[in-house]
Amino acid sequence: MEFNHYSVLLEETIDNLNIDPNGIYVDGTLGGAGHSLEIAKRLESGRLIGIDRDSDAIAAAKERLKEYEDKVTIVKGNFADTANIIKGLGIDKVNGIVLDLGVSSYQLDQKDRGFSYMSENAPLDMRMDRDEKLTAEDIINDYSYEELVKVLRVYGEERFAPNIVKNICKRREIQRITTTGELVKIIDESIPVKNKKRGGHPSKRTFQALRIELNGELDILEKSINDMIELLDNNGIICIISFHSLEDRIVKNVFKENERPCTCPKEFPVCVCGRVSKGEVVTRKPILPSDLELSENSRSRSAKLRCFKRCVLN
């Protein structure tokens, strides 16, 4: 199956990167290489480092970026390790970083990956890195009632978490839950009919929560952004595309804290905490997909782009 992925907010991201043909850029979530391809096209003596933990994505990206292989370095890894990866390549600072935090269309559409609630007989997998052992099936069947409720509430903001988990526990006492279809049926039976008409597919929040828990997506995000901002050279830009409120809130807050890190009380005439701004938020409000993009790719509906510019004081 071809690794297809509609690169969300592509033009907006590339415009905000303000690419220097001789600069060094990082795509921390390489995926189908849509953003990377546009960066590579604009490089002369510059360099692009692409990082992804999905082996399928890496294989597809290598093929798509073949024409620019002399300017591109691809590494299998987690974007949380970006700082170590970059330093390991002998690079001190970079000019721009892109993170697209969404699941690719390829991953959603490939049934055996188990990311989609639309596939009835798919295995409950959801691993971004298939070399990892823990799967969504393990979480569903082995987490305690309390642990599962917390996952669904915190990462899925699911108000019916207790009822969903109660029914999961009943079912798994009889037999292990192994497919997406089984889980979708349990969720459907756990949510009142009147509430199914709002907020999209009834299983959306639970599947989101399981994916985030399994892949540690939010645990690593805040620290990763701070580390990446430190990697940026003066006037370097980091662009992050998020797809749900939890991610967006973290991105927004970390950017804000790096712009105004001072912790002194407002009544203090001068700063005494010594915390200096690392730059400025470029996007006061998130950039959203255009009507044209939404008509071409409905999956981009929840996407938000936020950008931060590193400003180093001399």
Secondary structure by P-SEA (a helix, b strand, c coil): ccccccccaaaaaaaaacccccbbbbccccccaaaaaaaaaacccbbbbbbbccaaaaaaaaaaaccccccbbbbbccccaaaaaaaaaccccccbbbbbcccccccccccccccccccccccccccccccccccaaaaaccccaaaaaaaaaacccccaaaaaaaaaaaaaaacccccaaaaaaaaaaaccccccccccccaaaaaaaaaaaaaccccccaaaaaaaaaaccccbbbbbbbccaaaaaaaaaaaaaaacccccccccccccccccccccccccbbbbbcaaaaaaccccccbbbbbbbbbbcc
